[in-house]
């Protein structure tokens, strides 16, 4: 990533963190998902709709808090094309994430720690092409796009330009891990994912490689979950 001047202050950071850690968890993930669960009586449907609403809220929040006041475009947080040479970064990042995840999951299996959550359990219980498609679109397309824009495009960039690469990677990855609570059994994978995806953004200067890696990884996870059924 090229040297850039930090154009956002603590006001924008605190507003985004308030959105990530307080407003969305309480209003959407807690209250909203319970309402959707009562309507659909299905964790997969409720979780997917919750995730879609979260994506819209986060993107609107970023635009209204981070971009519009400074008259910036999405390219300011890394949403831009990348050169063909960066495909090696994508391949390397994906392989590293895949291998590290296998090691972590192996250790968790030895320690008898399960990795299922409400969404994977619902997918296993009712595995059809329709439920698979919903889970795949949610995990491999929707989540990677808004999460990379939010956690790497803005948060990593903010921390990196303020406090350097190492703290930028660690702090953005820590927040990325925290927001996945209460799926405590996958938090270690979430943290490692955050580190690798932040490194990818650092190497390429674009969040597109991270979106591709994130999407491939989540897509394979959905496929393996379905096959295990």
NORNORJO-V920192 format. One record per run of one state. SS is the DSSP state (a for helix, b for strand, c for the rest). FROM is the first residue (numbers start at 1). TO is the last residue. If there is no record, write none. Layout:
BEGIN
ss from to
SS FROM TO
SS FROM TO
END
This chain:
BEGIN
ss from to
c 1 9
a 10 40
c 41 42
a 43 70
c 71 73
a 74 77
c 78 83
a 84 110
c 111 117
a 118 125
c 126 128
a 129 163
c 164 164
a 165 178
c 179 183
a 184 204
c 205 207
a 208 228
c 229 229
END
